[in-house]
């Protein structure tokens, strides 16, 4: 943890300021110590350079397992292709040069695939995750003087209100227990004129035909190591089968969705080994989360309206994307 991060942090319980105690510094960063609340005296530990505002065991533990096992899989620096970059700018609508020198909050950073993109544009990024994926993110992107990492809860964000120029939350909200409540924690983090982008799975009638939702009642309760072994077997046998089905003229791509294995053949320009790696990651990602709550266009639009944001744009881009801007001079959202 860098000392400068303290200017942004507050107690996640009572929102009072924090001060450092019993710190151990290594090469100019705080490797261990405590953050003590000036109000309620609550203590938060700094472990392995990261302030921890949540218990180690929580509903997102499968994501910690996933992203520490596949910590580099979806990074553009690893694949050699701008897959994450194109998704990031396609969904946000932001321009790379507008992020230069801006303070950006990445909520649900995982292993850092989008944080890497924002950092490459000159942003100062604070990357937060509920799971131990923050450790994978640190391993991937540190040391970087413009990156700060926090393990925290989206429902109780440990940041002072109106601290950030940009906030994004991609691939996260549908995996929280209460998606609306999770979203409503985000606008308060924006400065006047700040921009927010989120995405969620779309609520569609066709979801009822997707085998993912037939299998999940069983798989989400399985120990993650056992489930991963099952996913390995599924990918081994079903990925080639799905690829062959995808070659059927006209209907192939649609029929491929009947196979409960993520398949990016013909979508991403990856080698067979990389395609297999992505299939493992995203199939596990489909079947393991405790929560999976798709949302409608109407619901997402109403969240943005109720938050007092302007320039609202909600649209499908595979996932359902929502964008908005905090009006200049607007008081914080409660």
Secondary structure, 3 states (H helix, E strand, C coil): CCHHHHHCECCCCCCCCEEEEEEEEECCEEEEEEEEECCCCCEEEEECCEEECCCCCCCCHHHHHHHHHCCCCCCHHHHCCCHHHHHHHHHHCCCHHHHCCCEEEEECCCCCHHHHHHHHCCCEEEEEECCCHHHHHHHHHCCCCCEEEEECECCECCECCCCEEEEEECCCHHHCCCHHHHHHCCHHHEEEEEEEEEEECECCHHHHHCHHHHHHHHHCCCCHHHHHHHHHHHHHHHHHHHHHHCCCCCCHHHHHHHCCCCCCCCCCCCCHHHHHHHHHHHHHHHHHCCCCCCECHHHHHHHHHHCCEEEEEEEECCCEEEEEEECCCCCCCC
